[in-house]
Protein backbone atom coordinates (compact mmCIF):
# COMPACT_ATOMS: atom_id res chain seq x y z
CA UNK A 1 0.00 0.00 0.00
CA UNK A 2 1.24 3.45 -0.85
CA UNK A 3 1.64 6.11 1.82
CA UNK A 4 -0.91 8.33 0.09
CA UNK A 5 -4.59 7.39 0.06
CA UNK A 6 -7.74 9.47 -0.14
CA UNK A 7 -9.25 8.95 3.29
CA UNK A 8 -8.89 7.56 6.76
CA UNK A 9 -8.59 3.77 6.70
CA UNK A 10 -9.28 2.89 10.33
CA UNK A 11 -12.41 1.04 9.18
CA UNK A 12 -10.17 -1.70 7.79
CA UNK A 13 -7.80 -1.72 10.77
CA UNK A 14 -5.07 0.19 8.95
CA UNK A 15 -1.94 0.97 10.96
CA UNK A 16 1.35 2.47 9.80
CA UNK A 17 4.60 2.10 11.76
CA UNK A 18 7.85 3.95 11.13
CA UNK A 19 11.08 1.93 10.68
CA UNK A 20 13.93 1.92 13.18
CA UNK A 21 16.88 4.26 12.64
CA UNK A 22 18.85 1.38 11.13
CA UNK A 23 16.39 1.08 8.24
CA UNK A 24 14.90 4.59 8.04
CA UNK A 25 17.19 5.63 5.19
CA UNK A 26 15.71 2.99 2.87
CA UNK A 27 12.30 2.11 4.33
CA UNK A 28 9.32 4.47 4.29
CA UNK A 29 7.11 2.50 6.66
CA UNK A 30 5.49 -0.80 7.54
CA UNK A 31 1.72 -1.02 7.28
CA UNK A 32 -0.92 -3.43 8.49
CA UNK A 33 -4.59 -3.98 7.67
CA UNK A 34 -6.74 -6.40 9.66
CA UNK A 35 -10.54 -6.61 9.86
CA UNK A 36 -10.35 -9.34 12.53
CA UNK A 37 -12.29 -11.92 10.53
CA UNK A 38 -15.01 -9.43 9.56
CA UNK A 39 -15.75 -9.38 5.85
CA UNK A 40 -15.51 -6.15 3.90
CA UNK A 41 -17.93 -5.62 1.04
CA UNK A 42 -15.78 -4.42 -1.82
CA UNK A 43 -13.67 -1.49 -0.66
CA UNK A 44 -11.65 0.38 -3.28
CA UNK A 45 -8.82 2.80 -2.58
CA UNK A 46 -6.80 4.87 -5.03
CA UNK A 47 -3.10 4.54 -4.32
CA UNK A 48 -1.06 7.33 -5.84
CA UNK A 49 2.35 6.77 -7.40
CA UNK A 50 5.21 8.16 -5.30
CA UNK A 51 8.29 6.42 -6.72
CA UNK A 52 8.51 3.80 -3.98
CA UNK A 53 8.18 0.01 -4.07
CA UNK A 54 6.50 -2.45 -1.76
CA UNK A 55 6.33 -6.00 -0.49
CA UNK A 56 2.93 -7.29 0.58
CA UNK A 57 2.31 -10.37 2.69
CA UNK A 58 -1.34 -11.37 2.40
CA UNK A 59 -2.91 -13.79 4.89
CA UNK A 60 -6.58 -13.78 3.91
CA UNK A 61 -8.70 -13.10 0.84
CA UNK A 62 -6.96 -11.90 -2.31
CA UNK A 63 -6.28 -8.26 -3.05
CA UNK A 64 -6.73 -6.75 -6.49
CA UNK A 65 -4.79 -4.07 -8.33
CA UNK A 66 -6.63 -2.32 -11.15
CA UNK A 67 -9.16 -5.15 -11.23
CA UNK A 68 -6.59 -7.96 -11.36
CA UNK A 69 -6.72 -10.33 -8.38
CA UNK A 70 -3.34 -11.32 -6.95
CA UNK A 71 -3.37 -14.96 -5.89
CA UNK A 72 0.18 -15.00 -4.50
CA UNK A 73 0.47 -14.65 -0.72
CA UNK A 74 3.79 -12.78 -0.94
CA UNK A 75 4.40 -10.32 -3.75
CA UNK A 76 6.40 -7.31 -4.83
CA UNK A 77 4.65 -4.18 -6.07
CA UNK A 78 7.03 -2.35 -8.42
CA UNK A 79 7.25 1.36 -9.05
CA UNK A 80 4.18 2.84 -10.68
CA UNK A 81 3.89 5.71 -13.10
CA UNK A 82 0.17 6.22 -12.42
CA UNK A 83 -2.32 5.74 -9.60
CA UNK A 84 -3.59 2.24 -8.89
CA UNK A 85 -7.01 1.09 -7.75
CA UNK A 86 -6.62 -1.30 -4.84
CA UNK A 87 -9.55 -3.65 -4.28
CA UNK A 88 -10.16 -5.05 -0.80
CA UNK A 89 -12.60 -7.93 -0.65
CA UNK A 90 -13.72 -10.27 2.13
CA UNK A 91 -11.64 -10.79 5.26
CA UNK A 92 -8.55 -8.57 5.29
CA UNK A 93 -5.23 -9.37 6.94
CA UNK A 94 -2.14 -8.08 5.18
CA UNK A 95 1.26 -6.65 6.02
CA UNK A 96 3.33 -4.33 3.86
CA UNK A 97 6.89 -3.09 3.64
CA UNK A 98 7.14 0.23 1.83
CA UNK A 99 10.56 1.13 0.41
CA UNK A 100 11.65 4.67 -0.31
CA UNK A 101 12.60 5.51 -3.90
CA UNK A 102 15.82 3.57 -4.68
CA UNK A 103 15.60 1.87 -1.27
CA UNK A 104 14.73 -1.58 -2.63
CA UNK A 105 17.91 -1.63 -4.72
CA UNK A 106 19.88 -2.33 -1.54
CA UNK A 107 17.94 -5.52 -0.82
CA UNK A 108 17.07 -7.20 -4.12
CA UNK A 109 19.15 -8.38 -7.05
CA UNK A 110 16.43 -8.43 -9.72
CA UNK A 111 16.25 -5.38 -12.02
CA UNK A 112 13.69 -2.96 -10.58
CA UNK A 113 13.13 -1.38 -14.00
CA UNK A 114 11.79 -4.73 -15.27
CA UNK A 115 8.85 -4.70 -12.85
CA UNK A 116 7.69 -1.13 -13.35
CA UNK A 117 3.88 -1.03 -13.20
CA UNK A 118 3.85 -4.74 -12.34
CA UNK A 119 3.06 -6.96 -9.38
CA UNK A 120 5.14 -10.16 -9.16
CA UNK A 121 5.12 -13.08 -6.77
CA UNK A 122 8.20 -13.35 -4.56
CA UNK A 123 8.28 -17.00 -5.63
CA UNK A 124 9.29 -15.73 -9.07
CA UNK A 125 12.32 -13.92 -7.67
CA UNK A 126 15.45 -15.14 -5.93
CA UNK A 127 14.58 -13.28 -2.72
CA UNK A 128 16.04 -15.35 0.14
CA UNK A 129 13.96 -16.70 3.02
CA UNK A 130 10.75 -14.91 2.04
CA UNK A 131 8.63 -17.97 2.90
CA UNK A 132 10.18 -18.02 6.36
CA UNK A 133 9.45 -14.30 6.71
CA UNK A 134 5.82 -14.91 5.76
CA UNK A 135 5.40 -17.62 8.40
CA UNK A 136 7.19 -15.75 11.19
CA UNK A 137 5.23 -12.54 10.64
CA UNK A 138 2.02 -14.57 10.77
CA UNK A 139 3.07 -16.22 14.04
CA UNK A 140 4.04 -12.93 15.74
CA UNK A 141 1.20 -11.76 18.00
CA UNK A 142 1.90 -8.03 18.26
CA UNK A 143 2.67 -5.39 15.66
CA UNK A 144 5.94 -4.58 17.42
CA UNK A 145 7.04 -8.20 17.19
CA UNK A 146 6.02 -8.36 13.53
CA UNK A 147 8.16 -5.28 12.81
CA UNK A 148 11.10 -6.85 14.63
CA UNK A 149 10.76 -9.99 12.49
CA UNK A 150 10.62 -7.90 9.32
CA UNK A 151 13.64 -5.78 10.25
CA UNK A 152 15.69 -8.85 11.19
CA UNK A 153 14.93 -10.28 7.74
CA UNK A 154 15.79 -7.00 6.03
CA UNK A 155 19.13 -6.89 7.84
CA UNK A 156 19.85 -10.42 6.62
CA UNK A 157 19.10 -9.76 2.94
CA UNK A 158 20.62 -6.28 2.68
CA UNK A 159 23.56 -6.22 0.31
CA UNK A 160 26.10 -3.84 1.84
CA UNK A 161 28.35 -4.26 -1.21
CA UNK A 162 25.82 -2.28 -3.25
CA UNK A 163 25.67 1.47 -2.97
CA UNK A 164 23.30 3.98 -4.47
CA UNK A 165 25.35 6.39 -6.57
CA UNK A 166 25.57 10.03 -5.58
CA UNK A 167 24.08 11.01 -8.93
CA UNK A 168 20.87 9.11 -8.11
CA UNK A 169 20.69 10.52 -4.57
CA UNK A 170 21.34 14.05 -5.82
CA UNK A 171 18.73 13.58 -8.54
CA UNK A 172 16.15 12.54 -5.93
CA UNK A 173 17.03 15.53 -3.75
CA UNK A 174 16.82 17.95 -6.67
CA UNK A 175 13.46 16.64 -7.89
CA UNK A 176 11.98 16.49 -4.38
CA UNK A 177 13.19 20.00 -3.52
CA UNK A 178 11.61 21.48 -6.64
CA UNK A 179 8.50 19.27 -6.31
CA UNK A 180 9.02 18.03 -9.85
CA UNK A 181 8.42 21.46 -11.35
CA UNK A 182 11.84 21.87 -12.98
CA UNK A 183 12.81 20.29 -16.32
CA UNK A 184 15.30 17.41 -16.36
CA UNK A 185 17.64 19.62 -18.42
CA UNK A 186 18.30 21.66 -15.26
CA UNK A 187 19.13 18.42 -13.46
CA UNK A 188 21.75 17.73 -16.13
CA UNK A 189 23.31 21.13 -15.46
CA UNK A 190 23.12 20.59 -11.69
CA UNK A 191 24.91 17.23 -11.80
CA UNK A 192 27.14 17.75 -14.81
CA UNK A 193 26.01 14.45 -16.35
CA UNK A 194 24.29 13.77 -19.64
CA UNK A 195 20.57 13.10 -19.69
CA UNK A 196 21.24 9.58 -20.95
CA UNK A 197 23.55 8.76 -18.02
CA UNK A 198 21.16 10.23 -15.46
CA UNK A 199 18.21 8.28 -16.85
CA UNK A 200 20.19 5.01 -16.99
CA UNK A 201 21.45 5.22 -13.40
CA UNK A 202 18.13 6.48 -12.06
CA UNK A 203 16.19 3.76 -13.85
CA UNK A 204 18.48 1.03 -12.52
CA UNK A 205 18.15 2.05 -8.88
CA UNK A 206 14.56 3.31 -8.70
CA UNK A 207 12.79 1.30 -11.40
CA UNK A 208 11.61 4.39 -13.26
CA UNK A 209 13.12 7.27 -15.19
CA UNK A 210 13.93 10.61 -13.62
CA UNK A 211 11.25 12.21 -15.78
CA UNK A 212 8.61 9.73 -14.60
CA UNK A 213 9.59 10.29 -10.97
CA UNK A 214 9.52 14.05 -11.50
CA UNK A 215 6.01 13.79 -12.92
CA UNK A 216 4.89 11.83 -9.85
CA UNK A 217 6.23 14.52 -7.52
CA UNK A 218 4.72 17.29 -9.63
CA UNK A 219 1.28 15.70 -9.46
CA UNK A 220 1.65 15.02 -5.73
CA UNK A 221 2.21 18.77 -5.34
CA UNK A 222 -0.83 19.38 -7.55
CA UNK A 223 -3.02 17.17 -5.37
CA UNK A 224 -1.92 19.05 -2.25
CA UNK A 225 -2.75 22.38 -3.85
CA UNK A 226 -6.13 21.13 -5.05
CA UNK A 227 -7.05 19.71 -1.63
CA UNK A 228 -6.20 23.01 0.07
CA UNK A 229 -9.02 24.54 -2.03
CA UNK A 230 -7.20 27.88 -1.86
CA UNK A 231 -5.94 28.03 -5.44
CA UNK A 232 -7.62 28.42 -8.80
CA UNK A 233 -6.83 26.00 -11.60
CA UNK A 234 -4.96 28.82 -13.33
CA UNK A 235 -2.81 29.43 -10.24
CA UNK A 236 -2.02 25.73 -9.87
CA UNK A 237 -1.11 25.43 -13.55
CA UNK A 238 1.28 28.37 -13.17
CA UNK A 239 2.84 27.10 -9.92
CA UNK A 240 3.47 23.70 -11.45
CA UNK A 241 5.14 25.18 -14.52
CA UNK A 242 2.75 23.81 -17.15
CA UNK A 243 2.37 25.64 -20.44
CA UNK A 244 -1.41 25.76 -20.18
CA UNK A 245 -4.38 24.29 -18.33
CA UNK A 246 -5.10 21.75 -21.06
CA UNK A 247 -1.65 20.19 -20.68
CA UNK A 248 -2.00 20.07 -16.89
CA UNK A 249 -5.50 18.59 -16.97
CA UNK A 250 -4.48 15.97 -19.53
CA UNK A 251 -1.44 14.81 -17.54
CA UNK A 252 -3.38 14.83 -14.26
CA UNK A 253 -6.14 12.66 -15.74
CA UNK A 254 -3.66 10.28 -17.39
CA UNK A 255 -1.83 9.69 -14.10
CA UNK A 256 -4.52 10.07 -11.44
CA UNK A 257 -7.45 8.74 -13.46
CA UNK A 258 -9.76 11.74 -13.00
CA UNK A 259 -9.62 15.45 -13.80
CA UNK A 260 -8.46 18.04 -11.21
CA UNK A 261 -12.06 19.23 -10.85
CA UNK A 262 -13.33 15.69 -10.23
CA UNK A 263 -10.49 15.15 -7.76
CA UNK A 264 -11.51 18.26 -5.79
CA UNK A 265 -15.14 17.18 -5.64
CA UNK A 266 -14.12 13.72 -4.47
CA UNK A 267 -11.95 15.22 -1.74
CA UNK A 268 -14.73 17.55 -0.58
CA UNK A 269 -17.19 14.62 -0.46
CA UNK A 270 -14.75 12.64 1.69
CA UNK A 271 -14.44 15.59 4.09
CA UNK A 272 -18.23 15.82 4.40
CA UNK A 273 -18.52 12.08 5.08
CA UNK A 274 -15.84 12.30 7.78
C-alpha positions as CSV (number, residue, x, y, z in Angstrom):
1,X,0.0,0.0,0.0
2,X,1.2,3.4,-0.8
3,X,1.6,6.1,1.8
4,X,-0.9,8.3,0.1
5,X,-4.6,7.4,0.1
6,X,-7.7,9.5,-0.1
7,X,-9.3,9.0,3.3
8,X,-8.9,7.6,6.8
9,X,-8.6,3.8,6.7
10,X,-9.3,2.9,10.3
11,X,-12.4,1.0,9.2
12,X,-10.2,-1.7,7.8
13,X,-7.8,-1.7,10.8
14,X,-5.1,0.2,8.9
15,X,-1.9,1.0,11.0
16,X,1.4,2.5,9.8
17,X,4.6,2.1,11.8
18,X,7.9,3.9,11.1
19,X,11.1,1.9,10.7
20,X,13.9,1.9,13.2
21,X,16.9,4.3,12.6
22,X,18.8,1.4,11.1
23,X,16.4,1.1,8.2
24,X,14.9,4.6,8.0
25,X,17.2,5.6,5.2
26,X,15.7,3.0,2.9
27,X,12.3,2.1,4.3
28,X,9.3,4.5,4.3
29,X,7.1,2.5,6.7
30,X,5.5,-0.8,7.5
31,X,1.7,-1.0,7.3
32,X,-0.9,-3.4,8.5
33,X,-4.6,-4.0,7.7
34,X,-6.7,-6.4,9.7
35,X,-10.5,-6.6,9.9
36,X,-10.3,-9.3,12.5
37,X,-12.3,-11.9,10.5
38,X,-15.0,-9.4,9.6
39,X,-15.7,-9.4,5.9
40,X,-15.5,-6.1,3.9
41,X,-17.9,-5.6,1.0
42,X,-15.8,-4.4,-1.8
43,X,-13.7,-1.5,-0.7
44,X,-11.7,0.4,-3.3
45,X,-8.8,2.8,-2.6
46,X,-6.8,4.9,-5.0
47,X,-3.1,4.5,-4.3
48,X,-1.1,7.3,-5.8
49,X,2.3,6.8,-7.4
50,X,5.2,8.2,-5.3
51,X,8.3,6.4,-6.7
52,X,8.5,3.8,-4.0
53,X,8.2,0.0,-4.1
54,X,6.5,-2.5,-1.8
55,X,6.3,-6.0,-0.5
56,X,2.9,-7.3,0.6
57,X,2.3,-10.4,2.7
58,X,-1.3,-11.4,2.4
59,X,-2.9,-13.8,4.9
60,X,-6.6,-13.8,3.9
61,X,-8.7,-13.1,0.8
62,X,-7.0,-11.9,-2.3
63,X,-6.3,-8.3,-3.1
64,X,-6.7,-6.7,-6.5
65,X,-4.8,-4.1,-8.3
66,X,-6.6,-2.3,-11.2
67,X,-9.2,-5.1,-11.2
68,X,-6.6,-8.0,-11.4
69,X,-6.7,-10.3,-8.4
70,X,-3.3,-11.3,-7.0
71,X,-3.4,-15.0,-5.9
72,X,0.2,-15.0,-4.5
73,X,0.5,-14.7,-0.7
74,X,3.8,-12.8,-0.9
75,X,4.4,-10.3,-3.8
76,X,6.4,-7.3,-4.8
77,X,4.7,-4.2,-6.1
78,X,7.0,-2.4,-8.4
79,X,7.2,1.4,-9.0
80,X,4.2,2.8,-10.7
81,X,3.9,5.7,-13.1
82,X,0.2,6.2,-12.4
83,X,-2.3,5.7,-9.6
84,X,-3.6,2.2,-8.9
85,X,-7.0,1.1,-7.7
86,X,-6.6,-1.3,-4.8
87,X,-9.6,-3.7,-4.3
88,X,-10.2,-5.0,-0.8
89,X,-12.6,-7.9,-0.6
90,X,-13.7,-10.3,2.1
91,X,-11.6,-10.8,5.3
92,X,-8.5,-8.6,5.3
93,X,-5.2,-9.4,6.9
94,X,-2.1,-8.1,5.2
95,X,1.3,-6.7,6.0
96,X,3.3,-4.3,3.9
97,X,6.9,-3.1,3.6
98,X,7.1,0.2,1.8
99,X,10.6,1.1,0.4
100,X,11.6,4.7,-0.3
101,X,12.6,5.5,-3.9
102,X,15.8,3.6,-4.7
103,X,15.6,1.9,-1.3
104,X,14.7,-1.6,-2.6
105,X,17.9,-1.6,-4.7
106,X,19.9,-2.3,-1.5
107,X,17.9,-5.5,-0.8
108,X,17.1,-7.2,-4.1
109,X,19.2,-8.4,-7.1
110,X,16.4,-8.4,-9.7
111,X,16.3,-5.4,-12.0
112,X,13.7,-3.0,-10.6
113,X,13.1,-1.4,-14.0
114,X,11.8,-4.7,-15.3
115,X,8.9,-4.7,-12.9
116,X,7.7,-1.1,-13.4
117,X,3.9,-1.0,-13.2
118,X,3.9,-4.7,-12.3
119,X,3.1,-7.0,-9.4
120,X,5.1,-10.2,-9.2
121,X,5.1,-13.1,-6.8
122,X,8.2,-13.3,-4.6
123,X,8.3,-17.0,-5.6
124,X,9.3,-15.7,-9.1
125,X,12.3,-13.9,-7.7
126,X,15.5,-15.1,-5.9
127,X,14.6,-13.3,-2.7
128,X,16.0,-15.3,0.1
129,X,14.0,-16.7,3.0
130,X,10.7,-14.9,2.0
131,X,8.6,-18.0,2.9
132,X,10.2,-18.0,6.4
133,X,9.4,-14.3,6.7
134,X,5.8,-14.9,5.8
135,X,5.4,-17.6,8.4
136,X,7.2,-15.8,11.2
137,X,5.2,-12.5,10.6
138,X,2.0,-14.6,10.8
139,X,3.1,-16.2,14.0
140,X,4.0,-12.9,15.7
141,X,1.2,-11.8,18.0
142,X,1.9,-8.0,18.3
143,X,2.7,-5.4,15.7
144,X,5.9,-4.6,17.4
145,X,7.0,-8.2,17.2
146,X,6.0,-8.4,13.5
147,X,8.2,-5.3,12.8
148,X,11.1,-6.9,14.6
149,X,10.8,-10.0,12.5
150,X,10.6,-7.9,9.3
151,X,13.6,-5.8,10.2
152,X,15.7,-8.8,11.2
153,X,14.9,-10.3,7.7
154,X,15.8,-7.0,6.0
155,X,19.1,-6.9,7.8
156,X,19.9,-10.4,6.6
157,X,19.1,-9.8,2.9
158,X,20.6,-6.3,2.7
159,X,23.6,-6.2,0.3
160,X,26.1,-3.8,1.8
161,X,28.4,-4.3,-1.2
162,X,25.8,-2.3,-3.3
163,X,25.7,1.5,-3.0
164,X,23.3,4.0,-4.5
165,X,25.3,6.4,-6.6
166,X,25.6,10.0,-5.6
167,X,24.1,11.0,-8.9
168,X,20.9,9.1,-8.1
169,X,20.7,10.5,-4.6
170,X,21.3,14.0,-5.8
171,X,18.7,13.6,-8.5
172,X,16.1,12.5,-5.9
173,X,17.0,15.5,-3.8
174,X,16.8,17.9,-6.7
175,X,13.5,16.6,-7.9
176,X,12.0,16.5,-4.4
177,X,13.2,20.0,-3.5
178,X,11.6,21.5,-6.6
179,X,8.5,19.3,-6.3
180,X,9.0,18.0,-9.9
181,X,8.4,21.5,-11.4
182,X,11.8,21.9,-13.0
183,X,12.8,20.3,-16.3
184,X,15.3,17.4,-16.4
185,X,17.6,19.6,-18.4
186,X,18.3,21.7,-15.3
187,X,19.1,18.4,-13.5
188,X,21.7,17.7,-16.1
189,X,23.3,21.1,-15.5
190,X,23.1,20.6,-11.7
191,X,24.9,17.2,-11.8
192,X,27.1,17.8,-14.8
193,X,26.0,14.5,-16.4
194,X,24.3,13.8,-19.6
195,X,20.6,13.1,-19.7
196,X,21.2,9.6,-20.9
197,X,23.5,8.8,-18.0
198,X,21.2,10.2,-15.5
199,X,18.2,8.3,-16.8
200,X,20.2,5.0,-17.0
201,X,21.4,5.2,-13.4
202,X,18.1,6.5,-12.1
203,X,16.2,3.8,-13.9
204,X,18.5,1.0,-12.5
205,X,18.1,2.1,-8.9
206,X,14.6,3.3,-8.7
207,X,12.8,1.3,-11.4
208,X,11.6,4.4,-13.3
209,X,13.1,7.3,-15.2
210,X,13.9,10.6,-13.6
211,X,11.3,12.2,-15.8
212,X,8.6,9.7,-14.6
213,X,9.6,10.3,-11.0
214,X,9.5,14.0,-11.5
215,X,6.0,13.8,-12.9
216,X,4.9,11.8,-9.9
217,X,6.2,14.5,-7.5
218,X,4.7,17.3,-9.6
219,X,1.3,15.7,-9.5
220,X,1.7,15.0,-5.7
221,X,2.2,18.8,-5.3
222,X,-0.8,19.4,-7.6
223,X,-3.0,17.2,-5.4
224,X,-1.9,19.0,-2.3
225,X,-2.8,22.4,-3.8
226,X,-6.1,21.1,-5.1
227,X,-7.1,19.7,-1.6
228,X,-6.2,23.0,0.1
229,X,-9.0,24.5,-2.0
230,X,-7.2,27.9,-1.9
231,X,-5.9,28.0,-5.4
232,X,-7.6,28.4,-8.8
233,X,-6.8,26.0,-11.6
234,X,-5.0,28.8,-13.3
235,X,-2.8,29.4,-10.2
236,X,-2.0,25.7,-9.9
237,X,-1.1,25.4,-13.5
238,X,1.3,28.4,-13.2
239,X,2.8,27.1,-9.9
240,X,3.5,23.7,-11.4
241,X,5.1,25.2,-14.5
242,X,2.7,23.8,-17.1
243,X,2.4,25.6,-20.4
244,X,-1.4,25.8,-20.2
245,X,-4.4,24.3,-18.3
246,X,-5.1,21.8,-21.1
247,X,-1.6,20.2,-20.7
248,X,-2.0,20.1,-16.9
249,X,-5.5,18.6,-17.0
250,X,-4.5,16.0,-19.5
251,X,-1.4,14.8,-17.5
252,X,-3.4,14.8,-14.3
253,X,-6.1,12.7,-15.7
254,X,-3.7,10.3,-17.4
255,X,-1.8,9.7,-14.1
256,X,-4.5,10.1,-11.4
257,X,-7.4,8.7,-13.5
258,X,-9.8,11.7,-13.0
259,X,-9.6,15.5,-13.8
260,X,-8.5,18.0,-11.2
261,X,-12.1,19.2,-10.9
262,X,-13.3,15.7,-10.2
263,X,-10.5,15.2,-7.8
264,X,-11.5,18.3,-5.8
265,X,-15.1,17.2,-5.6
266,X,-14.1,13.7,-4.5
267,X,-11.9,15.2,-1.7
268,X,-14.7,17.5,-0.6
269,X,-17.2,14.6,-0.5
270,X,-14.8,12.6,1.7
271,X,-14.4,15.6,4.1
272,X,-18.2,15.8,4.4
273,X,-18.5,12.1,5.1
274,X,-15.8,12.3,7.8
